[in-house]
Amino acid sequence: MENEKGGQSEFSRAPLDMPAEELRAIGHRLVDRIADFLQTMPTGKVTSGEAPAAIRALLPKGNLPDAGEEAGKLLDEATDLMFQHSLFNGHPSFLGYITSSAAPIGALGDFLAAAVNSNVGSYDLSPMATEMERQAVSWIADLAGYPTDSGGVLVSGGNMANFLCFLTGLRAKSFSDIRECGLQGDRPRLRVYASRETHLWIQKAAILFGLGTEAIQSIATDDHMRMDPSDLRTQIEADLKAGNKPIMVIATAGSVNTGAVDPIADLSAICREHNLWFHVDGAYGGFAACLPGAPEGLHALSLADSLAVDPHKWLYIPLEAGCALVKDRKMLLATFGVRRPPYFHFEANSEEVVNYYEYSMQTSRGNRALKVWLTLRSAGRNGYVQMIGENLRLARFLFEEVSRHPELEPFTCDLSLTTFRYVPERLREKAADPEAQEYLNHLNSEILTQLQKRGEVFLSNAAIRGVFLLRSCIVNFRTTREAIRAIPPLVCRIGRELDAKMRGMPGMVR
Ligand SMILES: Cc1ncc(COP(=O)(O)O)c(C=O)c1O
């Protein structure tokens, strides 16, 4: 509908439509503000450490207003809120958990993807995005040293990638009629083997997919927190004797706790011997396989039947991006494919056409691939070798700095993950005594709380055989030697302050 002046009438525009000029103006303003933010963010704090109630109080009160608001004003407000009250995992001193800094090109990719809004559930709805995802998945496999013709699909993260692989292994190795009959009936008990260091996703998988947590047999670890193949063998044999049905072994390539890489080749040999599905959780460590001097197990990832990797970790892709890889593509289709319903007018899956709704739990899917595809091309293999390699060198540098400090006790350094704790000098000689141990656990937990609140450096924690440890995990292309050098004196300063307060309290070691 045209108005008298030849422009669009106000009635023809939907409340959410936006004239090109307005989009251009507020879009440019937003990009300018993001560029300024990324430039100055490294010089500020990692987090403002505000209380939840203070954050909540910043948002509008009450129900959704009847009247809509002006887009430019809203975006300005949202930008202020995000820039002033967030935790910045792209800060050089954010070394907590396994959350990476995000490549700016990935953020732009997400913007573009959302603007086009392809539905990557079927090829017909997303021809270019589907092909980009196919290509991104094969490049991801290549970086992890996994066959590039494997089946694969982008998902929201490591948990989902592991779930998909778990379900594929379950379908392949449990009962031939599992798709029709499920786990019902008088059947042998299914058994899955994983070390105690496996990420929490395994508990969720056991609960959600009908096996129950008792189906998971926990396998012992060695002194380096790696799965012990001889214990695995013993447990499988015991289960076979008891009439249970072993189906799957889950190894980890880069554990969440310490970065340990399980002995992939040995575990794979046991799986082959017993015809078990061999899944590797490489959500954290998988991409370090691209380094020429990567830990041994990472060069054997291609032995796995399925591999979960997490581009939003060590590929520095903005959240969310995980990837499930299954060596035999047909196994993915056999798990997630269903009879095409009459309301789908899509071509069947073939070598030529991929309909991603048959590769995972989702039907409609956004274009996650674009940010992955762009970021991968922007860095290239050499870029990743440089950035991941530097993260490993910085982790080793932290371990050395900690080792030289009389009040710090280093524990482990695997991949880019370093663990250590603060030990006051007076407890140095008796740190292993149970009473001192309990006190040190308490003291280091308080140190971590303080560190996280103050926001100068953000660490997380690990636990090794009952010892509470501070844990730095570097999946951050902005971290520098200066940022690392600042950690030991800061931890010691906070440690001394807290020790002075806590040692006087009842029940604390003096
Ligand atoms: C080894 C491992 N597996 C799985 C996950 C879960 O990944 P996400 O948080 O992306 O779901 C993590 C997360 O840190 C991890 O380290």
The ligand as an SDF file (V2000), in Angstrom:
LIG
                    3D

 16 16  0  0  0  0  0  0  0  0999 V2000
   35.4200  -33.0130   28.2660 C   0  0  0  0  0  0  0  0  0  0  0  0
   34.1350  -32.2490   28.1750 C   0  0  0  0  0  0  0  0  0  0  0  0
   33.0390  -32.8330   27.6960 N   0  0  0  0  0  0  0  0  0  0  0  0
   31.8650  -32.1930   27.5790 C   0  0  0  0  0  0  0  0  0  0  0  0
   31.7530  -30.8790   27.9540 C   0  0  0  0  0  0  0  0  0  0  0  0
   30.4260  -30.1800   27.8240 C   0  0  0  0  0  0  0  0  0  0  0  0
   30.4840  -29.2080   26.8480 O   0  0  0  0  0  0  0  0  0  0  0  0
   29.3580  -28.0750   26.7310 P   0  0  0  0  0  0  0  0  0  0  0  0
   29.4870  -27.2680   27.9690 O   0  0  0  0  0  0  0  0  0  0  0  0
   29.7140  -27.3620   25.4890 O   0  0  0  0  0  0  0  0  0  0  0  0
   28.0390  -28.7610   26.6520 O   0  0  0  0  0  0  0  0  0  0  0  0
   32.8700  -30.2130   28.4690 C   0  0  0  0  0  0  0  0  0  0  0  0
   32.7790  -28.8310   28.9220 C   0  0  0  0  0  0  0  0  0  0  0  0
   33.6690  -28.2740   29.5010 O   0  0  0  0  0  0  0  0  0  0  0  0
   34.1020  -30.9180   28.5750 C   0  0  0  0  0  0  0  0  0  0  0  0
   35.2040  -30.3320   29.0460 O   0  0  0  0  0  0  0  0  0  0  0  0
  1  2  1  0
  2  3  1  0
  2 15  2  0
  3  4  2  0
  4  5  1  0
  5  6  1  0
  5 12  2  0
  6  7  1  0
  7  8  1  0
  8  9  2  0
  8 10  1  0
  8 11  1  0
 12 13  1  0
 12 15  1  0
 13 14  2  0
 15 16  1  0
M  END
$$$$
